[in-house]
Every structure is written in C-alpha cells, then in structure tokens.
Amino acid sequence: MTKTIEVTISPKGETKIETKGFAGSECRQASRFMEEALGVRVSEKLATEFYQQVSPLQSVTEGQV
C-alpha cells in the first residue's frame, strides 16, 4: 500500500492531518514535521493501522526503496 499524508484545511483555518498506509507508530514519525509546523494538536484519533505491528522484514524492505 502506498504511504500518504493528507492535509485538509477548513475555511476557518483548522487543519486535519491524516496518514494512510503506515503501520504502528510510523504514522506519528512521518507526520511529526507537519504537526510541528502547524502548531498545537487539539485532538488525535488513531486508526486501526496504528495498532498493527511492523514486521522487521517490512521495515528493511521499505528502507531499501
């Protein structure tokens, strides 16, 4: 699955960051720079993928891409 980070900005200026294709805490690592740039987090909703385990083989394979 392709890894993506979607950023939605409402007409009021509220932002929403949504990660897709990440397993475990990879999503937080991948989106950290966006969160730091946008300011204080108001809320967080964790997707099912957050609770999935990353296999060592998957990490090595993705690191070689």
NUBAKOL-69271 format. One record per residue (C-alpha): x, y, z; residue number from 1. Coordinates in nm, 2 decimals. Layout:
N
<node <X, Y, Z>, NUM> ...
END
This chain:
65
<node <0.00, 0.00, 0.00>, 1> <node <0.12, 0.35, -0.08>, 2> <node <0.21, 0.57, 0.21>, 3> <node <0.04, 0.91, 0.20>, 4> <node <-0.01, 1.21, 0.43>, 5> <node <-0.33, 1.41, 0.36>, 6> <node <-0.36, 1.76, 0.50>, 7> <node <-0.71, 1.92, 0.50>, 8> <node <-0.76, 2.29, 0.58>, 9> <node <-1.11, 2.41, 0.66>, 10> <node <-1.24, 2.75, 0.56>, 11> <node <-1.19, 2.85, 0.93>, 12> <node <-0.82, 2.76, 0.91>, 13> <node <-0.85, 2.44, 1.11>, 14> <node <-0.62, 2.17, 0.98>, 15> <node <-0.65, 1.79, 0.98>, 16> <node <-0.36, 1.56, 0.91>, 17> <node <-0.44, 1.20, 0.81>, 18> <node <-0.19, 0.93, 0.74>, 19> <node <-0.26, 0.63, 0.53>, 20> <node <-0.05, 0.31, 0.46>, 21> <node <0.16, 0.33, 0.78>, 22> <node <0.16, 0.06, 1.05>, 23> <node <0.22, 0.12, 1.41>, 24> <node <0.37, 0.45, 1.53>, 25> <node <0.53, 0.51, 1.18>, 26> <node <0.24, 0.75, 1.12>, 27> <node <0.35, 0.97, 1.40>, 28> <node <0.71, 0.98, 1.29>, 29> <node <0.61, 1.05, 0.93>, 30> <node <0.37, 1.34, 1.02>, 31> <node <0.57, 1.49, 1.30>, 32> <node <0.72, 1.77, 1.08>, 33> <node <0.37, 1.87, 0.97>, 34> <node <0.23, 1.88, 1.33>, 35> <node <0.53, 2.09, 1.44>, 36> <node <0.48, 2.34, 1.16>, 37> <node <0.11, 2.37, 1.22>, 38> <node <0.11, 2.42, 1.59>, 39> <node <-0.06, 2.27, 1.89>, 40> <node <-0.26, 1.95, 1.85>, 41> <node <-0.62, 1.98, 1.96>, 42> <node <-0.72, 1.62, 1.93>, 43> <node <-0.60, 1.29, 1.80>, 44> <node <-0.79, 0.99, 1.65>, 45> <node <-0.59, 0.67, 1.60>, 46> <node <-0.68, 0.45, 1.31>, 47> <node <-0.68, 0.07, 1.31>, 48> <node <-0.34, 0.07, 1.14>, 49> <node <-0.18, 0.23, 1.44>, 50> <node <-0.24, -0.09, 1.64>, 51> <node <-0.08, -0.31, 1.37>, 52> <node <0.27, -0.44, 1.43>, 53> <node <0.55, -0.36, 1.18>, 54> <node <0.75, -0.67, 1.09>, 55> <node <1.13, -0.64, 1.08>, 56> <node <1.13, -0.77, 0.72>, 57> <node <0.88, -0.50, 0.62>, 58> <node <1.10, -0.22, 0.77>, 59> <node <1.41, -0.35, 0.59>, 60> <node <1.23, -0.39, 0.26>, 61> <node <1.08, -0.04, 0.27>, 62> <node <1.41, 0.11, 0.37>, 63> <node <1.57, -0.02, 0.05>, 64> <node <1.33, 0.16, -0.18>, 65> 
END
